[in-house]
């Protein structure tokens, strides 16, 4: 793992400091990548990963941060995990969705039935046409079964879920351990996914819909260039995606 020395004054020391930095730069992958400096990993200590210590372990921090709803967490960068501030989320939503709400994308034949089977469990519409969301949040393991994925059903649940996160139709909002028939928790924590509108509201998430997706992309690209100097544009594009036509 990359990272900073323990006594480095610039080292991020807590999960709240990491949130503060995400809010400062706007968005950030969790792990180191081909863009130098553009990750949480490079700014924390490499000593405590996967130790289970919530005070020091960045892997634990990602769960705490997702639950806090202070920033968005999910697979947003080259199909890998990262964070986006609430202020920058609308730029990603406009660019990645290409101006489409999921319903409109489905109506235009741009997504398949596997995606729709998942989104139908997580969204609805009231009598006024406004988005609604489930009162009981599903673990991703439960979502997989209810959406018809499995040995005898649809395939590639992980890939579909990742794609929906990359398009910002879903974000990870919580983690829970599974419960057995005796009511006992077991196993590793499992993610809970919801549309970002369920947490931050439709108006906030879509507030950049009035500009062209390419304009949102330009602002995202320029932000990386400004905050992480000296990196190749080609490497940045591998993470944030190509400029829409």
N, C-alpha and C positions, 0 to 999 in steps of 0.2 A: 504493500500500500504506500502511496505517496502521502505527503503531509508535512507539517511544520514541527520543529523541535518543541519539546514540552515547554521550555522557557522563552520561546519566541513571543514577543509582545503582540504580534499580529495573529496569533493562533486563536481560533474560535473555541471558546471554552464551554459553552452551554447551548442547549437547543434554542433558547430564546435569542441568544446572540446570532445563531444561524438564521433564524427568522428575520432578525433585524437586517442582516446582510443581504438576504434575498430581497427584502423590500427596498434596500438601497440600490442594488444593481438591477433588479427587476425580475430576473429568472436565472436558474442555475441547475445544471445537472448534478446528480448526487455523486457520481463517480468520475474520476479523472478520464480524460479523453484526448483527442488529438489537438484540441484548442488549449493552449497553455494557460493555466490559471482559472479556466472556466469550469469549476467543479467545487463542490463542498469538500470532497476528499483532500484536495490540495491545501486546504486551509484549516484542517483539524489535525490533531495528533494521530499518528498511525498505530498507537500502542493499544487502543481499547476497542477496536472493531470486533464485533461478535463476542464480546465478553458478557453481554446481558446486563451491564451496569448502566442504568438509565441516566446516571449523572455524567458519564463519560463516553458512552458508546454511541457513535453516530448512527449505527444501524437501529438502535432503540430510539434515537431522536426522531428518525423519520416517522415512526409510529405516533409519537407524541405530537409532532408537528401536524401530521395528517388529522389527528383528532382535534387539534386546536382550532382548525379552520381559519387560522390567521393568514395562511397562504395556501395555494393549491398544490397537491402532491399527486404524482402519477407518472406514467411513462410518456414523457413529452419530447424527449430528445433522442432521435435515432432509435426509437423503440425502447429506450432505457429510462430509468427513473430520474426524476428531478422535481424542482419546485418552480412555481410561477407566482409572483405577487398578485394580489387582487387587482391592483391598478393595471398590470400588464396582461392579465388574463383576457380582457376583451380584444386586445390586439391579436393574440394567438387564436381566439375563437373565430374572429373575422377571417383571418388568413387561412387557418387550417380547415374551417368549414366551407370556405369559398362563398360565404354569404348565405349558406343553407342552414336552416333549422333541420333537425333530423327528419321530421315529417315531410318536409319539402324534398329532401334528398331521396326519401323512399318513393314519393309520388313521381319523381323524375327518373326512377329506375337506376339510381346511382349507388344503392346499397342492396344487399341480398336479404333473404328471409332469416338467415342466422343472426344478422345484426338486429333485425326488427324483433325477433323473438326475445332478445335480451332487453332492448329498449322498451318494449311493451310492458315488461314487468317492472320497469323503473319510472315510467312516465304515463300520464294520461291527460285527458282534457276535461274540464268542467263544462257546464252548460254555456258559459260565456266564451269558451274556446281557450281559456287560460290553462297553462301547464299545471298538472297536479303530480304529486309524488307519493310513494307508499308510506303509510304510517309506521310500518315495521320494516326495518332495514334488513336486507338479506346478506348473509355471508356469501362470498364469491362461490363457495362450494355448493351452497343452496341454489344460488342463481344459475349455476351450471345445470343442475338437475331440472329445475323448473322450466328452463329455456329449451330443454330437450336435447342437451348434449350428453354424450356418453358412449358406451360400447355399442348400444343399439340405436343411437340417435345421431345427431349432427356431430361433426368433427371440428377440431381446431379451436376449441374454446379459448385457450390462451392467446392465440393469434388474433382472434376476433376482438377480444377484450383489449388487447394492446392497440389494435387499430382504432377502436372507439376512443381510447385515451389520447392517441396521437391526434385525432380529429377534435379533441376537447369535448366530445359528447359525454364522456365519463371521466370522473376523477376519483381517487381513493380518499374517502372521508373518515375512515375508522379502521380499526383492527380488533378482532375478537378471537378467542380460542373456541374451538368447537366444544359442544356439550354432549356427553353420552346419555344413554337411557336412564342412568342413575342421577343425572343432573350434575355430573362431575366434568370439569373442564379437562381437555387433553390436547396434546399436539402443539404445533407452532401456531402463533396468531395468524388468522386469515383476514384478508382484506374485505372491506365493504365499499362498494362502488355506487355512485349516484351521479346524475347530471350536475354540473356545477351550478345550474340554476336553482337546484334544491337547497343550496347552501347560501349563495350570494344573490339570488334573485335574477329573474330574466332580464330586467332592464339593465342591471350592471353588467352581466356577462355579454350582452349583445350591444353595448353602447357604442361600439365601433362599426356596427353594420352600415353606418351611413358613409363609410369610406370604402374605396376599392380594396379588395384583399391584398393586391400588390403594394398598396400604400402601407398597410399594416406590416407586411413583410419587410419593406424598406426600413421602417422604424425599428423593428426587431433586430435586423441585420446591423444597422448603424449603432444600436445600443451595445451589441457585442463588440464591435470594432472599437467603440469609445472606452468601454470598461476593461477590455482585455487586449491591449495594444500588441501589435507585431505579429498577429496570427494571419494565416493564409485564408482568404475568403472561401476557398474550396473546402477547407476543413470545417469552417463554421457552417457552411451549407449542408454538410453531411449530418449535422446535428439538428439544425432548425428546419431543413427542407429547402427545396428549390423555390425560386420566385414564381408565383402563379402567373400564367399568361393573361 
